[in-house]
Amino acid sequence: EEKNWARKGFSWQTRLWIDDMFMITIIQSQAYKATGKREYIDRAAREMVMYLDELQHPNGLFYHAPDVPFYWGRGNGWMAAGMTELLRYLPKDNQLPDGMWSQLVDDPACWAETSGTAMFTYAMITGVKQGWLDKKEYSPVARKAWMALIPYINEEGDVTEVCIGTNKKNDKQYYYDRRRIVGDYHGQAPILWCCFALIE
């Protein structure tokens, strides 16, 4: 299966899980940055387009996987952060001219989750600063999200309400019941990304 993806010009790591859109994109983008070889950034762009076609729904959100019809918050955050990184490194000639969130993004009854929220916030801060997003529309959303995240950072500097590592499962309760942890890198890193984006 991995060889089939590679033969089609995609990464061997392609699984059609939404997490991939950060994991694959960041590696390919950094390979391009390090080597200057267009094959890496072009592969990242092809991958992103294929995942958009396969996982994104008309409401703009992404399922965890084609066989798991839930809009997982951090998964959608991975997508936002991955797209941000792709757009950061995508050459101008390859770019077309054309906003606390809950654990399940489309389910406000589900608990507020920090890692996905921080990823969305990072993407919006960067998008506004790079001119990809309308400043008047997205700056207030990004600021509101950042101000909502601050109380989730404890006195030790650890981020609370972070969903543990999550496999895919076609069971909505599975996402509701995921354990919430403190100081996990899934939450720490996106908060640092936001800090970087704010001061950059």
Solvent accessible surface area in square Angstrom, and as a share of the most:
residue,aa,sasa,rsa
1,E,158,0.71
2,E,98,0.44
3,K,123,0.52
4,N,71,0.36
5,W,40,0.14
6,A,31,0.24
7,R,177,0.65
8,K,132,0.56
9,G,23,0.22
10,F,32,0.13
11,S,5,0.03
12,W,121,0.43
13,Q,119,0.53
14,T,7,0.04
15,R,113,0.41
16,L,25,0.13
17,W,46,0.16
18,I,0,0.00
19,D,15,0.08
20,D,4,0.02
21,M,0,0.00
22,F,25,0.11
23,M,76,0.34
24,I,8,0.04
25,T,0,0.00
26,I,39,0.20
27,I,115,0.58
28,Q,19,0.08
29,S,0,0.00
30,Q,71,0.32
31,A,23,0.18
32,Y,42,0.16
33,K,124,0.53
34,A,87,0.68
35,T,73,0.42
36,G,51,0.49
37,K,107,0.45
38,R,97,0.36
39,E,90,0.40
40,Y,53,0.20
41,I,0,0.00
42,D,39,0.20
43,R,56,0.20
44,A,0,0.00
45,A,17,0.13
46,R,105,0.38
47,E,0,0.00
48,M,2,0.01
49,V,85,0.49
50,M,27,0.12
51,Y,0,0.00
52,L,48,0.24
53,D,111,0.58
54,E,89,0.40
55,L,1,0.00
56,Q,72,0.32
57,H,53,0.24
58,P,146,0.92
59,N,87,0.45
60,G,33,0.32
61,L,38,0.19
62,F,14,0.06
63,Y,45,0.17
64,H,0,0.00
65,A,1,0.01
66,P,70,0.44
67,D,83,0.43
68,V,3,0.02
69,P,56,0.35
70,F,29,0.12
71,Y,25,0.10
72,W,3,0.01
73,G,1,0.01
74,R,1,0.00
75,G,0,0.00
76,N,5,0.03
77,G,0,0.00
78,W,20,0.07
79,M,6,0.03
80,A,22,0.17
81,A,0,0.00
82,G,0,0.00
83,M,51,0.23
84,T,6,0.03
85,E,17,0.08
86,L,6,0.03
87,L,40,0.20
88,R,61,0.22
89,Y,46,0.17
90,L,17,0.08
91,P,25,0.15
92,K,165,0.70
93,D,117,0.61
94,N,47,0.24
95,Q,54,0.24
96,L,138,0.69
97,P,127,0.80
98,D,162,0.84
99,G,29,0.28
100,M,66,0.30
101,W,63,0.22
102,S,13,0.09
103,Q,0,0.00
104,L,2,0.01
105,V,24,0.14
106,D,76,0.39
107,D,19,0.10
108,P,128,0.80
109,A,86,0.66
110,C,6,0.04
111,W,24,0.09
112,A,35,0.27
113,E,1,0.01
114,T,1,0.00
115,S,0,0.00
116,G,2,0.02
117,T,0,0.00
118,A,0,0.00
119,M,0,0.00
120,F,24,0.10
121,T,0,0.00
122,Y,9,0.04
123,A,15,0.12
124,M,8,0.04
125,I,10,0.05
126,T,3,0.02
127,G,2,0.02
128,V,24,0.14
129,K,99,0.42
130,Q,85,0.38
131,G,60,0.58
132,W,67,0.23
133,L,55,0.27
134,D,82,0.43
135,K,145,0.61
136,K,178,0.76
137,E,105,0.47
138,Y,59,0.22
139,S,38,0.25
140,P,78,0.49
141,V,58,0.33
142,A,6,0.05
143,R,159,0.58
144,K,156,0.66
145,A,2,0.02
146,W,39,0.14
147,M,93,0.42
148,A,33,0.25
149,L,0,0.00
150,I,73,0.37
151,P,106,0.66
152,Y,55,0.21
153,I,56,0.28
154,N,49,0.25
155,E,178,0.80
156,E,136,0.61
157,G,37,0.36
158,D,47,0.25
159,V,2,0.01
160,T,32,0.19
161,E,48,0.22
162,V,0,0.00
163,C,0,0.00
164,I,32,0.16
165,G,42,0.41
166,T,16,0.09
167,N,90,0.46
168,K,59,0.25
169,K,100,0.42
170,N,98,0.50
171,D,57,0.29
172,K,94,0.40
173,Q,99,0.44
174,Y,37,0.14
175,Y,0,0.00
176,Y,65,0.25
177,D,97,0.50
178,R,43,0.16
179,R,157,0.57
180,R,115,0.42
181,I,36,0.18
182,V,86,0.49
183,G,22,0.21
184,D,38,0.20
185,Y,184,0.70
186,H,58,0.26
187,G,0,0.00
188,Q,34,0.15
189,A,34,0.26
190,P,1,0.01
191,I,10,0.05
192,L,116,0.57
193,W,56,0.20
194,C,0,0.00
195,C,49,0.29
196,F,103,0.43
197,A,1,0.01
198,L,74,0.37
199,I,148,0.75
200,E,100,0.45
